[in-house]
């Protein structure tokens, strides 16, 4: 009896990549892709994927997991529940946050979140470092060391009273990132506009959840992105703009990229599939649809889809921020809070990929000119792996990790609260019907989801240490103020 060269062969499916879709078998050996081709030899184990798509596992690069908010609320998910939910949604890699708050030591923050990940994660994961306390120790000691150790992306908020970073310390963070080759990711909204608008609404008695949708003026996004880009350009530091929600915000990104600046940007399903009308519900029910930035208008949805098709926005993430609709979450301030007292955020790890597959592959959004499966793979796996420098992830290529999702393109599912695997207790997409669903998910060649069941053990996911990679490299194009050849010889970088 001849021993098989392969541990596993997935046979008879259609392999999807960021550039093509084609019939092929996929062979796995020692947790990695060993071969992609037709008529591969038998494996020790085989999966029949006839009629199915065989795709890279999704990479969700923006999820709040087991995270304490600035107001002291811990969101609903643990690393075990969040990564279980992510896997059932077709994901094999997650980037969550290690969230510093004012007065906290960043090194201890990272150690604490790392312990949570080691204990609970079922899929592979990394961290963005949220910096809200940009003191000298954080900037000069902790960040450089942590970046060297494999935490190569930083997140900054330009709004929220308790965690916002103002313009001058933002420049300090951008400089440290440049010196140590890390990518800076930013929640970009104008804090003054949001604060003023929120107070004005509450003072006049407009307190229902629906008023959250106008408490973040749409102009606050474009203004802050413009200001962020100006700061990043001054230092020649690459940036990622998180959760772009407006046509104007996408236009600012497009203009900057057109000038050759290294600006990346993402959006989220809530901005592609929802509008502010979703918050207009009786009582506090609209709190389920509260996120920041808020959902906008149909015209913004169209602009964001076009921006994704053009490459102005490169990824679609969940911004998973799970707060239950009870006293542990959105109703922590009481049963009838005003919108300023309600935790912002909605769950989305499990629904992100099915919603996008339905829109891009099953329905075929016209902006993508018939390249639905290729665009789906690019936006949800290949581009995230490239931008965040996750070697061996995001594609089904020999030598890459065997992170694979097998999709049934014919399966129709009505999304509902009771089929979700996170701990939020609801999904804002309940009632949405999608065609296409991940039926089997493998992480490094091992089943994580199969036969409708979770097969992986908590803690079996691996932490992914990484450098900043190409995305974090400066362009080398210095503005006159920072160029010694044009600023009287001043060495400022």
Secondary structure, 3 states (H helix, E strand, C coil): CCCCCEEEEEEEEEEECCCCEEEEEEEEECCEEEEEECCCCCEEEEEECCCCEEEECEEECCEECCCECCCCCECCCCHHHHHHHHHHCCEEEEEEEEECCCCCCHHHHHHHHHHHHHHHCCCEEEEEEECCCCCHHHHHHHHHHHHHCCCCEEEEECCCCCCCCCHHHHHHHHHHHHHHCCEEEEECCCHHHHHHHHHHHHHCCCCCHHHHHHHCCHHHHHHHHHHHHHHHHHHCCCEEECCCCCHHHHHHHHHHHHCCCCEEEEEEHHHHHCCHHHHCCCCCHHHHHCCCCCCCCHHHHHHHHHHHHHCCCCEEECCEECCCCCCCCCCCCCCCCCHHHCCCCECCCCCHHHHHHHHHHHCCCHHHCCCHHHHHHHHHHHHHHHHCCCCCCCCCCCCCECCEEEEEEEEEEECCHHHCCCCCCCCCCCCCEEEEEEEEEEECCEEEEECCEECCCCCCCCECCCCCCHHHCCCCCCCHHHCCCCCCCCCCC
